[in-house]
Amino acid sequence: MISTRGRYALRLMVDLAEHQSEDFVSLKDIAARQDISKKYLEQIIPVLNRAGFLQTLRGTSGGYKLRRAPKDYTVGEILRATEGNLAPVACLESDPNSCPRAAECVTLSVWKGLQETVNAYLDGITLEDILSQKNYLDGASYSI
């Protein structure tokens, strides 16, 4: 299960992608737009910084911006930075597999397949994809 930290990190990154044409974006503005506590975002920012995702500017006109283009960030890499390994079972968290039963485990291939599917799916979605979907939904007109 993806934690609040991972979900909020993704929302923060999408917000920065959406406002990439602006200068540095303050955490206060992101918190207000996303309805997330600024204190909570302050805990997520260092993780994203360590992952090399953000540019930071201190001071009164400071804030954050993406280091790369939105098309160059995948949901998978953002979640792995904040959540750690996205393995569905503990025995797949390390490589090579350190489980003493791995050689005779008949269900291991099921969990490996699930992990590969989840990673492929999340690595196939970029911040740009999310923005494109949002823009499509924002501009959609519905007739009843």
Secondary structure, DSSP 8 states (H G I E B T S, - for coil): ---HHHHHHHHHHHHHHHTTTSS-B-HHHHHHHHT--HHHHHHHHHHHHHTT-EEEE-STT-EEEESS-GGG-BHHHHHHHHH----SSGGGSSSS---TTGGG-TTHHHHHHHHHHHHHHHHT-BHHHHHHHHHHHHH-----
